[in-house]
Amino acid sequence: MISSEELSAALLLSAWVAFTVGILTKAMYRWMRSRGIKHETAVYYNRKFIHVLAGGVSAVAVPLLFRTAYLPFMMAMLIAAYTFILHRRGRVMYWFQIEGSLNEVSFCVMWGLIIALGWIVSGNLWFGAVPVLFMSVGDAVTGIVRNLIDGRRTKSWWGNLIMAAFSMSIGAALGVAGILAGGTASIIEHFEFRPLDDNIIVPLVSFIILSVARIYAPWTLSL
């Protein structure tokens, strides 16, 4: 049963995501462009900002505001459908979407799927929220660090080191298995697994590690 409190929380989070995507990052794009930052770089930074501000903040909020994964899952799928339709109609939001790249769609799908599966497997929303944070914040941080160091979009172990520091710290909330999942996610992010992108690989692998630990080594989890 979905409570009125959960419905209110869903509306609040939806409004926050809409503000972040439709207003805040659009303003940030204009500001970056006014400072001489190239379109491609501004778009890249905005995608990472959305990872953190929309995906990351929402992932933390879900276990605090919801009792089930029904509404978070539906919210994520609706956003995924909306961003996909924009691509199909050729009306992408230029300040963060890239024509021909559906990575933000896979981000939304995996965000909702992992949150839901984590709740189904463990009955605890943090079980899915933590792998989602590896994707939302950890992956974003490594991308920003690489771009600042190298001045372009590339793979760098410095970025993965920063991601590991964050992800393993967050993973510690779930115990040893969470630390292992965070470290592993930070390593595999460095490599390409085409056609799958990081938004699929990072949360999926870390979620599998946690699920295997729950079955075969439950003492490694603090849930």
N, C-alpha and C positions, 0 to 999 in steps of 0.2 A: 504494500500500500504506500503510495506516494503522499507525503504529508504536505500541508500548506506551507510549512517552513521550507521544505525542499523546493517547492515551486517558486517561492520568493527568492531563494538562493540561486535557482536556475536563471530567473529573470535578471538578477543582479549581475551574475557572471556573464550572461549574454550581453548585457549592456556594457560591461567592462571590455569584453572582447571587441564589440562593435566600435567602441570609442578608440581603443588601441589601434585597430586595423583601419578604420575609416577616417579618423580625425588626427590622432596623435602622430602616427607614423607618416601620414601625408604631410603634416606640418614639418616633421623632421626631415622629410625628403626635400621639401622646398628650402629649408634652412641649409642643408648640406649642399644643395646645388648652388645656392647663393654664395657659398664659401668656396666655390670652384671644384667641389668634389664631383667626379665623373658619375654619370647616370648609373652605370653598372655597379660602381662601388656603393653608391647611396642605396640602391635596391638591395644589394647584398647585406649591408648593415641593417636595413629595415627588416629584412627577413629574419635576421638573428634577434633583433629587438622584439619582434613578434613572437619568436620562439620563447623568449624569457617572459615578456610582459603579459602575453595572452596564454601561451601554453604552460609556462612555468608557474605563474601566479595561480592559474586555474587548477593546476595539478595539486598544489599545496592546499587550496581552498576546498577541494572535493572531500577529502577525509574529515575536514573540520565542519563542513556544512551539510553533508549528505549522509544518509544511512544506507543507501543502496546505490548501485551504479546505473540504474535505469535512465534517469534524467541526464547525467553527464554523457552517457553513451549516445543518447538521442541528440543532444546538443552538438556533439562532435560530428555525427553523421550528417546533420543538417548543414553545418558549416562546410564540410567536405563536399557535399552536393552542390552548394552554392558556388564555391570556388571552382569546381569542375565545370559547372554550367557557364561561368564567365569565360573560361577557356574555349568551350565549344562555340560560344557566340562571338568570340573574338573581341571581348570587351574586358580585358584584364585590367586590374587595378595597377597601373603602371609604376606606382611608387614601391611596390614590393613583389608583384607577380612578374614572371618571365614567360613570354610566349613560347609554347612548346615544352615547358617544364611543369610537371604536375607534382613537384615535390611537396608543395604546401597541401595538396590534396592527400597525399600519402601520410603527411604529418598528422592531419586531422583524423584520418581513419585509424592510424596506429594509436594515437592518443586515446580515442574512445575505446578501441578494441582491447588494449592492454589494461586500461582502468577496469573495464568490464570483466575480463578474464581473471584479473587479480582478485576481484571481489568474489567471483564464482569459485575460484580455487581455494581461497583462504577465508572468505567471509570478512576480510579486512581490506578497506580501500587503500591503505598505505602499500599493500603488496603490489598493486599495479601503479600507484602514484610514483613510487621511487624509480622504477625503470623509465617512466615517462619523464621524470626530472632529468635523468641521464640524457635523454634526447632533447628536451626543451632547453635546459640550462647548460648542461655539460657540453653538448655539441655546439651550442651557440657561442659559449666562451672560447672554445678552441678555435672556432672560425674567426672570431674577432681578433684574437691574439695573433693568429697567422697573418691576417690582413694588415694588422698594425706593424708587424715585424717585416714581412716580405713585400708589403705594398700591393699585393694581388691575392686572388683566390688560389690557394695551393694547400698541399698537405705538408705539415711540419710536426716533428716530434715535440717541439716546444709547446705547441697548442695542445697536443695530447697529454703532455705532462700536467698542464693546467687543468685539463678536463679530468684527469685521474685524481688530482688533489680534491676537486669538488665532488666528483662522483663517489669516490671511496669514502669521503667524509659523510655524505648523505646516505650512502649505502650502509654505513655503520649503524644507522637507526634500526636496521633489520637484522643486525648481527654479522657474524663472519661471512655468511653467504652473501649478504648485501655488499660487503667490502669487496669480495671476489667478483661479484657481478659488476660493480662499478669499475674495477680495474680492468676487467675483460672488455667491457664496453668501450673504455678509453683506448684500448689497444686496437680493437677491430675497426674503430672509426677511422684509423689512419689509412686503411686499405679500401680499394674499390671492389665492389661485388656487383658489377653491372649485370642485369638491368636494375637490381635492387639498390636503393639509395640508403643513406645513413638513417633516415627517418624510419626505415623498416628494420634494418639490421641491428642498430643500437638497442632499441627497446625490446625487440624480439629475442635476441641472444641473452640479454640480461634477465628477461622474464623467464626464459627456459632454465637458466642457471638457478634462479630462485625456486622454480617449480620442482626441479630435480632434487634440490636440497630439501625441500619440504617433504618429499617422499622418502628419500634415502638417507638424509642426514638432518633430521628436524632439529637436532641440538645445535646446529649452526645458525638457526634463525631465532630471533628474539620475539617474534609474534606469538 
